[in-house]
Amino acid sequence: MAEKKSTEKPLKKKKTSSKYNFYTFIKPYRFVFAAGMFFLLLSSITMMLFPYLIGQLLGQDVGNSVESSTAFVNLDDTSTLVTVLFVVFGAQAIFSFFKIYLFGYFTANTLKDIRIKSFTKMITSPLQFFNENKVGELTSRVATDIELLRETFNTTLSTFVGQIITVVISLMILFFMSPKLCLITLAVVPVVALFGMFFGKFIKKVSMETQDSAAKSNAILEESLVGISNVKSFVNEFFEIIKYKKTVLEVRDKTMKIVTWRGIFGTLITFCMFGSIVFVIWQGKLMVESNQISGKHFISFILYTIFVGGSIGSLPDLYAKIQQALGATESLMKILDGTTEKLALQHIKNPLNLKGNVTFENVNFAYDSRLDIEVIKNISLNVKEGQQIALVGPSGSGKSTLSSLLLQFYKPSSGSILFDGKPADQFELSKLRNEMALVPQEVILFGGTIEENIIYGDLNASKEEIIKAAKDANAHDFIMSFPDGYETYVGDRGIQLSGGQKQRIAIARAILKNPSILILDEATSSLDSESELLIQDALDRLMIGRTSFIIAHRLSTIKNCDTILVLKNGQIHETGTHDELINIENGLYKNLSELQYQ
């Protein structure tokens, strides 16, 4: 049972300069991305031939003059012109296919890498990271925030670039046809660009707030469902609904804020663009009447102007969507920029095979969330291999924190911990933890089968070794009583098994690991008498020949320990055997023992 009550620090309040950005994940697929851009360019160029060819088709009898075609194909011939149009559309369709396929490939692989990197980063983060961040919020970052990138990478980004290409090519053609009309069209571009820049920043900010609210709602959802028995036993369903509703309404309000401003901005841009198009058409008609431009060019000019207007009009919204995706995943980038433990992410090939000697030298410790309060104060301790050391004391005395320091979940603020005479930081962290096994008070099993949960102690174990470990843990009989035996699914967090059954599976897992150092964190404190006897028998068998640290409230289970440490306020208050401590007049251990027997 943990003594710490950590203060949560929301991710959005952390201010770090991130070394991770989207280019980090785009880089491995930059050639695929470049190929997609190449076909995007070809698709856009072929599409730009459409207004010119349509102008040739519809403008043959418009205006005061008829021009002869000087191209290598006779565009004055309607049949030839229609054939060219179909060829252009066919080429455009082929280019579009490759564009869509390449961007889809790029997106699928980029998101795959982001998901794997995010999970790896989280699972290798130190325990303090999980003290500061809710699991529901973290899962939301991976599940929801990353998914926002799918549409951005798949369509929005390519469409955004395609529209820019369309605008550039169209303006070049417009300038060639009529510099005067082109300059009139360009007059509205700076206004749109200026509005788009400020609007994009605003959308990014609101989007970050929206995703933070969504992460909070997901955290409430997960906490409520995981602790559903507490919710129902305290009849607090209404309270959880109110909390969840509040965060969902925040998401709704912020989403509507984005929608409203996008609507206002889109309407403004549409009015400006199409107003300028009408003005350009009016001016163009006057120029046709005065023979300043041919009918064919005028129709093409109108179509190109519409292309420019539509493209420029859509750019701010596309830019806002890109900013929305970037803003929504900014917290994820901060997670990726966090510190991790130096772990060997592979099966341990050459284990340390420690003897089990453990030494604490003047160890002090305070949690990062409350550095002013020392939880462990100047503890020195020398444990020989094979000894059984009991840790007792009132709640909050530092028992579980001491076991966390032993497992290297945290580093001492000062002092050092030695294993077989060697400081802990001189060992590879994965190999050091591989020498230890923890049997906690509250066992949480994975949602697979019984066999999958036992083999977690040694992923290379054989079926025979799994069965032997289960027998040593007094678990084989109840496992075989199930129709599916070792293939029985335990349910979410092992919900389909009783507390005693889960505890014995945890012991079997520890036996299979074959550790040098064993940590029992109140492993029998919440069980019935029959289960306690079975588990105590299994634990006695497990502790033979192993250095064991036993955190216990039931003092009857530690009478035979080699040494009992009585902790109070993070310090060793008393030490000795059961017989020695029980005879200390007004001693803390004696008082605890008398209270239990009474």
N, C-alpha and C positions, 0 to 999 in steps of 0.2 A: 504494500500500500504506500503510495508515494507521499512524501511529506511536503512536496513543493506545491505552491499555488501560483503558477506563473502568470504574469501579466501579458495579455495578448497585444501584439504590435501589428496592426494591419499592414499588409504589404504596401499599400498605396502611400504610407507615411515614410517608407524608407527612401532615403535619397542617396542613390549611388550612381556613378557613371558606368553604365552597362558596357561590358566588352562584347556582349551578344547583341546582334541585330539580325534582320532578315537576310542580309547578304551572307552571313555566316552559313545559313542553311541553303541559300540559293547557289552558292559557289560551286558545290559538287555537280550541279546540273546546269551550269551556266552555258554550256555548249548546246544543250537541249533547248534552253531558254532562248539562246541566240538564234537557233534554227527556227523556233516558233516565231520569233520576231521577223526573221527573213521572209517566212511565208505570210506573215501578217502584212509586211510591206508589199509583197507581190499581190496579195489579195486586195489591198487598198489601191494600188496603182491600177490594176485591172478594173476595179470599180470606178475609178476616176475617168475611164474611157467612156463610161455609160452616158454622162451628160453630153459629151461632144458628139457621140454617134446619134443620140436621140435628136440633138440639134440639127444634124445633117439630114435625118429622116423627116422631121416635122417642118424644117425651115426651107425646104426646097422651093416652095411657092410663096414664102413670106418675105416682105421687104421689097425694095425697088430694084434689086439686082440679083442675078443668079450666077453663082460662082462655079467654075469648072474645077473638078477635083484634080489635084496635081500629085496625089499619093500613088503608091504602087498598086493600089486597088481603086477601082472606080466607085467612089462613095455616092456618085450621083445616080447610080443604078440601085433601085430600091431592093431588088433581090439580093444583090451583092452586099448591100448594107445590112439587111436582115441576117444574112449568113454570118457576117462579121460579128454582129451582136450576139448570136448564139455561140460562136467560138469564144468570144470574150466571157460570156456567162459560164461556159463550160470550164474555161481556165480558172475563173474566179471560184467556182465550186470546188475544183481540185485543190487550189491553194487554201481555201477555207477549211477543207477536211484536214489537211496536214497541220494547219494552224491550231485547230481544235484538239487534234490528237496530241500534238507536242506539248501544248499548254496543259492538257489533262494529265499527261505523263509527268510533266514537271511538277504539277500541283500535288498529285498523289504521292510522289516520292519525297517532296519537300515536307509535306505534312507528316508523313511517316517518320522522317528524321526528327522533326520537332517533337512529336509525341514520345518517341523513344528517348530522346535527350532529356525531355522534361521529367519523365518517369525515373530515368537513371539519376538525374540530379536530385530529385526529391528523396528517393530511397537511399541515396548515399549521403544525404544531409545529416548533420549531427542532431542528436535528440533535442537540443535547445531550439532548433528550427521548428520542430513540431510543438514545442511549448508555446511558441509565439504565434503560430498560425493554425487556424481551425482546418481540420481535414476536409470538411465540406467545401470550404473556399478553395483549397488546393485542387481538389478533384474538379471543381468548376472551371478552374484555369485550364486544365488539360482537356476537359470534355467540351466546354462551351466556347472559351476564348479561341482555341485553335480552330474550331469549326467555322468561326467567322472568316478565317482566311481562305476557306475553300472557294467561296464565290469570288473573292477578291482576286485570287491567283488564277482561277479558271476562266472567268469572263471579264470582270471589272477592269483588271489591269490591261488586258489585251485590247479591250474596247477603248479604254482611255488613250492608249498609245495609238490605236487605229484612228481615233477621231483627230488626234494631233496631226497625224500623217495626212488625213483627209483635208484638214484646214490648210496645212502648208502647201500641198500640191494644188488645191483649188485656188488659193490666193495667187500662186505663181501663174496659173493659167488665166485667171481673171485679169492680172496685171498685164499679161501679154495681149489679151483681147481689148481691154480698155483701162488704161491707168487711172482715168478719172473715176470710173465706177468702182474700181478696186479700192481706191483711197476712201471713197464714201463708205464702202463696206467695212473697211478697217477701223473706221472712227469709233465703233462700238467695242472693239476688242480690249483696249486698255481698261475700260470700265468693268467689263466682265472679269478680267484677270484680277483686278484690284479687289472686287467683291469676293471672288473665289478664294483668294489667299486668306482673307480674314474669316470667311465662312468656314473654310477647311479647318483652321485652328479651333474655332468655336465648336465644331462638330466633334473633333478629336477629344476635346476636354469633356464635353457632355457624355461622349461614348465611354470614356474611362469611368466616369461616375456611374453610368448605367451598368457596366460590367461588374463594378464593385458591389453594387446593390444586388445584382443577380447572384454573385458569389455568396453574399450574406444569406440570401433566401435559400440557396442550396445547402449552406451550412446548417440552417435551422431545420430544413427538411431531413437531412441525414441524422442530426442529433435526436430529433423527435422519433424517428423510426428505429434507430438503434436503441434508444432508451424508452421504447414503447411501453414496457411493463411499468416503469416509473410514472410515465404520463398517465396511464390508466389507473394505477393504484392511488395516485394523488388526485384523480378526477380533474386533471388540468388540460384536457383536450381543448377546451375553449381558449385557454391561455396560449397554447401553441398555435392555434388557428389565428389568433389576433396577431401574434408576433410574425407569423409567416405572411399574413395578409398585408401587414404594414410594409414589409420589404418588397412584396410583389407590387404593391401600389406605387412604391418608389420607382421600381423598374418601369412601370406603366407610365408614370408621370414624366420621367426623363426621356423615355422613348417618344412620347407624344411631343415633347419639347423639340427633339430632333426632327420629327415629322413635320411639325408646324413651321419651323424655320426653313426646312428644305422646301416646303410648299411655297412659302413667301418668296424665297430666293429664286426658285424655279420659275414662278410666275413673273417676277421682275425681269429675269433674263430673257424669258420667252417674249415678253412685250417689247423689250429693247431690240432683240434680234430680228423679230419678224416686222417690227416697225421699220427697221433699217432696210429690210428686204423690200417692203412695199415702196419705200422711197427710191431705192435703187431701180426697181422695175419702172417706176414712173419716169425717172431720169433716162433709163435705157430706151423707153418708148419714144421719148422726145428725140433721142439721138438717132433712132431708126428712121423717124419721120424726116430728119434732116440729112439722111444718108451718111451719118458719122460712123455707123456700125451696120453690118449686114444682118439680115433676118435670121440666118442660121446661127451666127455668133450670138445674137441676142437671146435666142431660145436656150442655147448652151450656157450663156452667161446667167440666165435666170436659174437654170438647174444647178449650176455650180454655186450660185449665191445661196440657194436653198440648202445645199449640202453644207456650205460654210456655216449658215445660220443654225442648222440642226446640230452640227458638230460642236460649235462653240456653246450653244445652249445646253448641251448635255455634259460638257466638260466639268463645270462646277459640281454637278451632282455626282459624277463619277469620282472626282477628286475627293468629295466629301465622304463617299463610301470607302475609299482607300484610307483616308484619315481615320474613319470610324474603326476600321479593322486594325490599323496600327495602334490607335489609342486603346482599343479593347484588350490588346495583347501586351501592352506595355508592362503590366504587372508580371506577366509570364516571363518577359525578358529579365525582370529583376530577380525572379526565382532562379533563372538559368545563370545569373551572375553571382549567385550566392556561393558560400564556401561549402566544401564537401569533405568527408573523411577520406583518408588515403586507404582505400580498400583494394584488395586483389579480387577483381570481379571474375573469378573462376574457381573451380574446385581446388581445395588445398591439396597440393601434391606432396609436399614434404613437411608434415606437421612438426611442431616443436617438441612434442612429447615431454612436456614439463614434468618435473617431479611433484610440484605442488607447493613449494615453499613460497610463502607470501609475507612481505614486510611492508608495513606502513611507517614512514618516517616523518613525523611532525606534519601530518597532513591537515590542511585547512581548506575549506571550500565554501563558496557562496555562489548562488545562481546568478546568471547574467541579468535576470529581471529584477533582482534585489541585491545588488552588490554590497549594500550596507549591512546586510544581515548574514552572519556566518552560520551555516547549517552544521558544518563539521569544524571542530576547534581542536587543533593541536593533538591529533590522535597518532599515537605510535603503537605499533603492534607487530609481533613476530610470530608467525604461524608456521609450524613444521609440517612437512608432507604427511598426509594421511590423518591429520588432526581434525576433530570436529569442534567448530567454534560456534557458539550460540550468541545471537545478538538479541537482547531484550531491552525493554524500556517503554515508557509511555509513548503515545502517538506524538509524532513530531520531534522525536529525540534524535533522528538521523539514521535509523537502521537501514531503510531502503536506499537512502542517499549513499550510504557506505557501499552497498552492493552495486549501485550504479557506477560509483567510482572504480570499483573492482573490475567491472565489465568495460571500463573505459568509455562509458556513455558521456562522461564529463571528465575534464582534466582538473586536478587539484589547483586551487588558487596559489598555494605554496606547499612545499614538502614534496615527497615523492612516494610512489608505490613500486615495489620491486618484486619480481617473480624469479625464483631461483637465484636471488642475489643480483639480478640485472634490472635496471630501471625500465619501466613499462614503455617509455618512448623509444627504446632501442630495439623493440620488437616490431615486426610488421603487424599492424592492427588486426587484420583478418586472421592471421595465424594465432595471435594471442587470444582473441575471442573464441577461436576454434577449440582452445584448450578448456573452455568453460561452458557449463550448461546451466540454464535457469529453469526452475520449476516454480512458476508464480502462483499467487493465491487465486487470482482470477484468470483461468485459462481461456484463451481465445483461439479456437481452432479455425483452420481455413475451410472454405466451403466445399471441399472435395470429399474423398472417401477416407475411411479410417486408415487404410494403408498409406494413402498419400500424406496424411498428417504424421504418421509415425516415421515414415522414410525421410521426413524433413530433417531428422537428426543426422542422417548420412545418406545422401542421394544415390550413393553407389551400393547400398546394402542389398543383399539378396533376400528373397522371400523367406528363406529359412532364418536369416538373421532378424528379420522383422518379427516373425512369430516368436522366436526366442526372447526378444526384447519385451514383447507383449506378455509372455508368460512370466518373465521376471518382474514385470510391473503388475502382476495379478489382473491383467486385462484380457487375456486370451479367452477365458470362459465366457465372459459377457459378450465379447465380440462374436464368438461362434454361436451364441444364442440368437443372433440376428439372421434372418433368411439369407442375406447376401454376405454375411461374414465380414471379411476385411474389405470388401467392396461396398460396404454400407455407406451411403452418403450421410454426412453429419449435419447438413443444413448450414445456413448462414451463421458464422461464428460458433458452430457446434451446438446450435439450439436444440437439436433433436436428442442430445445426450444429457444425462444427469450430471451434476457437478462432480460426483465421485468418478463417473466414467470418463469425463473430460480430463480429470486430474491424473488418472491412470494412463491415459493416452499420452499426456504430457511427460509422465515419468518414463514411459516406454521410449518416447522420442529422445529423452535425455540419456537413457541407457544405451540406445543405439549410437549416440554421438560418442560415447566412451570418453568423457572429459577427465582432465586431471584435477579440475577444481569445480565443485558443485555449489550452487547457490539455491537454497530453498527459502522462498519468500512466503512464509505463513502458509505452507502447502496443505495443511490439514485443519486450518482454523474454522472453516465454514462447512464442515461435513458432519454427517450423522455418525454415530458410534461404529456401526458396521463398516461403513466406507473408510472411516479413519483407521480402523485396525488393518484393513487390507492395504491401504496406502502407506501406513507407517511401516508395515512389513516390507513393502516394495522399496520404500525409501531406505530402510536399514540395509537392505541388500545392495541398493545403489551406492550407498556411502562407503561401503567396504573398500579400503585402500585408496580412497580419494580424500583430498582436502575439502572439507565441507563447511560452508557458512550457512547457518540456520537462523532465519529470522522467525521468531515465534512469540505468540501471545500466550498460548497454552504451555505453561511452564512444565507440565507433566511430560511433555514430549522431548524435553532437552535435559532430563536429569542425568543422563549418561554421557553428556558431552565432555570433552577434555577440558574445555575452558568456556566459561560463560562471561560475556561482556555486558555489563549493565550500562546503557547509555542514558544520559540526561542532558538536554540542551546542547546536543552535539558533542559532548565530551564523555570519556569513559569514567563513569562514576564509581563503579565497583567491578572487580574482576576476580574470578576464582571458579572452583567447582560448585556444584549444587550444594553439597554438604557444607562447604566453607561459607558460602554466601547466606545460607539459611540460618547460620548461627551468628551473623552480624546483628547486634542489637540495634533496632531502629533503622536497619539497612533498607534500601529501596527494593532490593530483590525479595527480602523477607516480607516486606509490606505487600508487594505485588502477589507473592505466593499466598499469603494469608487471605487477601481479598478474593483470590480465585477459589480457594477451598471453602471460604464462607459462602 
